[in-house]
Amino acid sequence: MRRKTFWVLVLIGVLIMLVMVVVSSAINVGERLRQVHQYAEIAFYVIAFLLFYLLVLNPLRVIFFAPSFAVDLDATDKQANKAFAKAARNLLHMDTLTESDRTLLREALSDEERLPSALKTVYQGTIRKQVDRIIVKHSKTVLMTTAISQNGNLDMLAVIMSNIRMTKAIVESCGFRPSYVDLGKLGLNVAVTAMIAEGLEGVRFHEMMPSKLGEAITDVPFLRTATNSVFQGVANGMLTCRIGIVTRRYMFRDNRMMSQQEIRVAAFKEAFRLMPRVITEGLYGFPKGVVTLVLKPFKKDPFTTKGEATT
C-alpha cells in the first residue's frame, strides 16, 4: 500500500510539474504578444487553453478513467477467470480485432481453461502489432518535431504531449490502462525524457563524428545546424520509442515476470529494433542531401534503393 501511495504521489507531482511548465511557457509568449496588442494576448491564452485541453487534459482523462486490468497471462488460478473474461469482452467491442481473433475469444469465453491462452494469442498478435504501429507513429512525430525545432522548451513540450497521446492511444488499443503504480513510473520516465530533450539543444553532435567529416560540417553553418537537428530528433525519437515499449510491457504485465532492470534492458533492445523504421520514415521529411551526409559515417542511407544497395 505504501508503494502504491508513493507512486501515486510521484504521478501527481509530475502532473503538477507539467502544468507549471505549460503555464510558464504560455505566460512568456503571452507577455510578448501583449506588446503587440492586448487582444492578441487574450486570443493566445484562449487558443493555448483549448490546445492544452485537447492535447493533454483530454488524453489524461481517457487514461485515468480507463478500466485497470492486470493481464497476468501466465496465471492459472480461478480467481483470475473473471478478469480474463472481462478483458475478452472489452476486446470484442473493439474494431482493431480480426474476425479470427473474435472467433477465438468467443469460443474461449465458454472455456475457462482456454481463455488465458486465447488472450495471450490476441495480445501478442494483433494487439501487439497495433501498439507497435502506435509507438512508431509517435516516435516518428517526436523525431520530426524536435529535429525541426531549435528551441529546448518547444522540444520539451513536444516530447511531453506526444508521450501522453501515445499512452492514450495504447490504452485505447488495449482496452485498459496500467495500474496507478505503473502510471507513476511512466510519468517519471516522461518527465526525465522531456528534460533530456531540452538539454540536447546544447549538444554539438558534429563534434562526435569522425574528425574530417566533423571539421567539414563545422565549416558550413547550415550543415552543422542540420546535423545537430537530425541527431537531436533521432535521440528524442529513441527515448519516446523506449517509453512506448515500457508502456506496452506494463500493459501486458511483463513486469510481474521481470525485474525493473530487465524491463529497462529489454525496452532498449526493442527500441533499437524499431528505430530503423522510425528513422527511415521520419527522415523522409528532410532534404535528401542533408540526410545522406548526416548518415554517411554509418554507411546506411534510408533513401538508398535495393538495387543501389546491391551494386
Secondary structure, DSSP 8 states (H G I E B T S, - for coil): -HHHHHHHHHHHHHHHHHHHHHHHHHHHHHHHHHTT-HHHHHHHHHHHHHHHIIIIIHHHHHHHHS-B----TT--SGGGHHHHHHHHHHHHT-SSS-HHHHHHHHHHHT-TTTHHHHHHHHIIIIIHHHHHHHHHHHHHHHHHHHHH---HHHHHHHHHHHHHHHHHHHHHHHTSB--HHHHHHHHHHHHHHHHHHHHGGG--GGGGS-HHHHHHHHTSHHHHHHHHHHHHHHHHHHHHHHHHHHHHHHHTTGGGTS-HHHHHHHHHHHHHHHHHHHHHHHGGGS-HHHHHHHHGGGT--TT--HHHHH-
